[in-house]
Amino acid sequence: MKTEQILKRMNDVNELIKLISSLDRRFFYSQYTNQIAYFSFDTELFYVDSYSGKKLYITDEQNSRMEGFNGGGTLWDLVKSFRKFIVTGEKGFLGGFKETWAYSYESTMKARQKAKEIGFIDKIDYPYAIF
């Protein structure tokens, strides 16, 4: 049963990643390779980077970005949060869309709505301020 739950959460997170990759600045998408990042599961859970194509085994203890990961620090934190959610079901944090990534309000809300639907966050409310 645990593996089934992990696979369901992994597929749900992959759908969220796919959505984020289609919005505004298209994080998780590589124009160079025309690929979208995703999680895969063999006997372990891996994150497959959209640019490098490398399968990365991520653990909770890793603080710095791994070789083969081509996003920034806040995206790395989000990937680690996704991993933890997939493995444990623990809720994550989905912030920084406006402040860090410059996503529009509409795109921020689309991503947050999907994240709520899959159980990654509890509320779509977001302190999005227009400066």
ZADO-1210 file (C-alpha; in nm, 4 decimals, padded with zeros to 6 digits):
<atoms>
<atom x="00.0000" y="00.0000" z="00.0000" code="MET" pos="1"/>
<atom x="00.2799" y="00.2435" z="00.0825" code="LYS" pos="2"/>
<atom x="00.4299" y="00.2092" z="-00.2661" code="THR" pos="3"/>
<atom x="00.0883" y="00.2766" z="-00.4214" code="GLU" pos="4"/>
<atom x="00.0547" y="00.5953" z="-00.2155" code="GLN" pos="5"/>
<atom x="00.4054" y="00.7051" z="-00.3125" code="ILE" pos="6"/>
<atom x="00.3329" y="00.6432" z="-00.6806" code="LEU" pos="7"/>
<atom x="00.0053" y="00.8365" z="-00.6605" code="LYS" pos="8"/>
<atom x="00.1704" y="01.1351" z="-00.4915" code="ARG" pos="9"/>
<atom x="00.4591" y="01.1172" z="-00.7403" code="MET" pos="10"/>
<atom x="00.2181" y="01.1266" z="-01.0349" code="ASN" pos="11"/>
<atom x="00.0267" y="01.4132" z="-00.8729" code="ASP" pos="12"/>
<atom x="00.3483" y="01.6122" z="-00.8188" code="VAL" pos="13"/>
<atom x="00.4517" y="01.5426" z="-01.1779" code="ASN" pos="14"/>
<atom x="00.1205" y="01.6946" z="-01.2906" code="GLU" pos="15"/>
<atom x="00.1896" y="02.0014" z="-01.0755" code="LEU" pos="16"/>
<atom x="00.5409" y="02.0300" z="-01.2206" code="ILE" pos="17"/>
<atom x="00.3935" y="02.0033" z="-01.5705" code="LYS" pos="18"/>
<atom x="00.1496" y="02.2846" z="-01.4897" code="LEU" pos="19"/>
<atom x="00.4224" y="02.5090" z="-01.3434" code="ILE" pos="20"/>
<atom x="00.6363" y="02.4409" z="-01.6502" code="SER" pos="21"/>
<atom x="00.3586" y="02.5781" z="-01.8721" code="SER" pos="22"/>
<atom x="00.3142" y="02.9062" z="-01.6825" code="LEU" pos="23"/>
<atom x="00.4973" y="03.2406" z="-01.7092" code="ASP" pos="24"/>
<atom x="00.8735" y="03.1776" z="-01.6785" code="ARG" pos="25"/>
<atom x="00.8232" y="02.8024" z="-01.7281" code="ARG" pos="26"/>
<atom x="01.0296" y="02.6684" z="-01.4412" code="PHE" pos="27"/>
<atom x="01.0944" y="02.2923" z="-01.4667" code="PHE" pos="28"/>
<atom x="01.1018" y="02.3224" z="-01.8481" code="TYR" pos="29"/>
<atom x="01.4156" y="02.3338" z="-02.0606" code="SER" pos="30"/>
<atom x="01.3823" y="02.5078" z="-02.3942" code="GLN" pos="31"/>
<atom x="01.7246" y="02.3658" z="-02.4857" code="TYR" pos="32"/>
<atom x="01.6143" y="02.0022" z="-02.4513" code="THR" pos="33"/>
<atom x="01.2379" y="02.0580" z="-02.4872" code="ASN" pos="34"/>
<atom x="01.1923" y="01.8484" z="-02.1715" code="GLN" pos="35"/>
<atom x="00.9992" y="01.8903" z="-01.8474" code="ILE" pos="36"/>
<atom x="01.1517" y="01.7761" z="-01.5187" code="ALA" pos="37"/>
<atom x="00.9781" y="01.4927" z="-01.3354" code="TYR" pos="38"/>
<atom x="01.0056" y="01.2382" z="-01.0578" code="PHE" pos="39"/>
<atom x="01.0485" y="00.8692" z="-01.1390" code="SER" pos="40"/>
<atom x="01.0368" y="00.5605" z="-00.9202" code="PHE" pos="41"/>
<atom x="01.2246" y="00.2350" z="-00.9727" code="ASP" pos="42"/>
<atom x="01.3195" y="00.0931" z="-00.6371" code="THR" pos="43"/>
<atom x="01.4016" y="00.4488" z="-00.5239" code="GLU" pos="44"/>
<atom x="01.2575" y="00.7913" z="-00.5974" code="LEU" pos="45"/>
<atom x="01.4564" y="01.0045" z="-00.8422" code="PHE" pos="46"/>
<atom x="01.4198" y="01.3569" z="-00.9766" code="TYR" pos="47"/>
<atom x="01.5029" y="01.3860" z="-01.3470" code="VAL" pos="48"/>
<atom x="01.6356" y="01.7306" z="-01.4375" code="ASP" pos="49"/>
<atom x="01.4864" y="01.8868" z="-01.7510" code="SER" pos="50"/>
<atom x="01.8146" y="02.0329" z="-01.8766" code="TYR" pos="51"/>
<atom x="02.0812" y="01.7793" z="-01.7799" code="SER" pos="52"/>
<atom x="01.8530" y="01.4761" z="-01.8059" code="GLY" pos="53"/>
<atom x="02.0297" y="01.3339" z="-01.5010" code="LYS" pos="54"/>
<atom x="01.8448" y="01.1159" z="-01.2515" code="LYS" pos="55"/>
<atom x="01.9142" y="01.2688" z="-00.9112" code="LEU" pos="56"/>
<atom x="01.8672" y="01.0822" z="-00.5852" code="TYR" pos="57"/>
<atom x="01.7676" y="01.3483" z="-00.3344" code="ILE" pos="58"/>
<atom x="01.7757" y="01.3125" z="00.0436" code="THR" pos="59"/>
<atom x="01.6509" y="01.5352" z="00.3250" code="ASP" pos="60"/>
<atom x="02.0059" y="01.5964" z="00.4428" code="GLU" pos="61"/>
<atom x="02.1191" y="01.7731" z="00.1259" code="GLN" pos="62"/>
<atom x="02.1374" y="02.1465" z="00.1742" code="ASN" pos="63"/>
<atom x="02.3280" y="02.2481" z="-00.1361" code="SER" pos="64"/>
<atom x="02.2165" y="02.1817" z="-00.4905" code="ARG" pos="65"/>
<atom x="02.3359" y="01.8626" z="-00.6540" code="MET" pos="66"/>
<atom x="02.5532" y="01.8437" z="-00.9608" code="GLU" pos="67"/>
<atom x="02.3148" y="01.7951" z="-01.2504" code="GLY" pos="68"/>
<atom x="02.0427" y="02.0164" z="-01.1009" code="PHE" pos="69"/>
<atom x="01.9994" y="02.3257" z="-01.3137" code="ASN" pos="70"/>
<atom x="01.7599" y="02.5394" z="-01.1121" code="GLY" pos="71"/>
<atom x="01.8289" y="02.7940" z="-00.8416" code="GLY" pos="72"/>
<atom x="01.8186" y="02.7629" z="-00.4656" code="GLY" pos="73"/>
<atom x="01.4470" y="02.8259" z="-00.4150" code="THR" pos="74"/>
<atom x="01.3613" y="02.5759" z="-00.6873" code="LEU" pos="75"/>
<atom x="01.5964" y="02.3250" z="-00.5201" code="TRP" pos="76"/>
<atom x="01.4084" y="02.3759" z="-00.1918" code="ASP" pos="77"/>
<atom x="01.0788" y="02.3168" z="-00.3715" code="LEU" pos="78"/>
<atom x="01.2091" y="01.9950" z="-00.5305" code="VAL" pos="79"/>
<atom x="01.3218" y="01.8728" z="-00.1880" code="LYS" pos="80"/>
<atom x="00.9787" y="01.9618" z="-00.0480" code="SER" pos="81"/>
<atom x="00.8117" y="01.7707" z="-00.3343" code="PHE" pos="82"/>
<atom x="01.0304" y="01.4694" z="-00.2569" code="ARG" pos="83"/>
<atom x="00.9373" y="01.4764" z="00.1107" code="LYS" pos="84"/>
<atom x="00.5668" y="01.5013" z="00.0243" code="PHE" pos="85"/>
<atom x="00.5901" y="01.2104" z="-00.2194" code="ILE" pos="86"/>
<atom x="00.7678" y="00.9847" z="00.0301" code="VAL" pos="87"/>
<atom x="00.5899" y="01.0821" z="00.3541" code="THR" pos="88"/>
<atom x="00.2717" y="01.2666" z="00.2577" code="GLY" pos="89"/>
<atom x="00.3880" y="01.5646" z="00.4652" code="GLU" pos="90"/>
<atom x="00.2529" y="01.8979" z="00.3384" code="LYS" pos="91"/>
<atom x="00.4962" y="02.1285" z="00.1645" code="GLY" pos="92"/>
<atom x="00.5485" y="02.4985" z="00.1089" code="PHE" pos="93"/>
<atom x="00.4688" y="02.6610" z="-00.2226" code="LEU" pos="94"/>
<atom x="00.5807" y="03.0216" z="-00.1973" code="GLY" pos="95"/>
<atom x="00.8040" y="03.2592" z="-00.3817" code="GLY" pos="96"/>
<atom x="00.6088" y="03.2705" z="-00.7053" code="PHE" pos="97"/>
<atom x="00.5696" y="03.6486" z="-00.7046" code="LYS" pos="98"/>
<atom x="00.8651" y="03.7598" z="-00.4974" code="GLU" pos="99"/>
<atom x="01.1326" y="03.5254" z="-00.6265" code="THR" pos="100"/>
<atom x="01.0151" y="03.3940" z="-00.9606" code="TRP" pos="101"/>
<atom x="00.8050" y="03.6903" z="-01.0853" code="ALA" pos="102"/>
<atom x="00.4999" y="03.4801" z="-01.1700" code="TYR" pos="103"/>
<atom x="00.1708" y="03.6604" z="-01.2316" code="SER" pos="104"/>
<atom x="-00.1131" y="03.6465" z="-00.9810" code="TYR" pos="105"/>
<atom x="-00.3178" y="03.4278" z="-01.2167" code="GLU" pos="106"/>
<atom x="-00.0349" y="03.1775" z="-01.2643" code="SER" pos="107"/>
<atom x="00.0414" y="03.1740" z="-00.8924" code="THR" pos="108"/>
<atom x="-00.3211" y="03.0896" z="-00.8168" code="MET" pos="109"/>
<atom x="-00.3351" y="02.8162" z="-01.0840" code="LYS" pos="110"/>
<atom x="-00.0287" y="02.6478" z="-00.9357" code="ALA" pos="111"/>
<atom x="-00.1562" y="02.6852" z="-00.5803" code="ARG" pos="112"/>
<atom x="-00.4997" y="02.5480" z="-00.6740" code="GLN" pos="113"/>
<atom x="-00.3394" y="02.2379" z="-00.8268" code="LYS" pos="114"/>
<atom x="-00.1100" y="02.2005" z="-00.5236" code="ALA" pos="115"/>
<atom x="-00.4146" y="02.2106" z="-00.2955" code="LYS" pos="116"/>
<atom x="-00.6009" y="01.9566" z="-00.5115" code="GLU" pos="117"/>
<atom x="-00.3183" y="01.7044" z="-00.4736" code="ILE" pos="118"/>
<atom x="-00.2788" y="01.7701" z="-00.1000" code="GLY" pos="119"/>
<atom x="00.0611" y="01.9406" z="-00.1168" code="PHE" pos="120"/>
<atom x="-00.0728" y="02.2546" z="00.0563" code="ILE" pos="121"/>
<atom x="-00.3825" y="02.3195" z="00.2686" code="ASP" pos="122"/>
<atom x="-00.4947" y="02.6595" z="00.1342" code="LYS" pos="123"/>
<atom x="-00.4622" y="02.8502" z="-00.1889" code="ILE" pos="124"/>
<atom x="-00.4516" y="03.1793" z="00.0036" code="ASP" pos="125"/>
<atom x="-00.1289" y="03.3568" z="-00.0735" code="TYR" pos="126"/>
<atom x="-00.0082" y="03.6980" z="00.0454" code="PRO" pos="127"/>
<atom x="00.0415" y="03.8142" z="-00.3114" code="TYR" pos="128"/>
<atom x="00.0898" y="04.1888" z="-00.3090" code="ALA" pos="129"/>
<atom x="00.1014" y="04.4031" z="-00.6182" code="ILE" pos="130"/>
<atom x="00.3899" y="04.6432" z="-00.5691" code="PHE" pos="131"/>
</atoms>
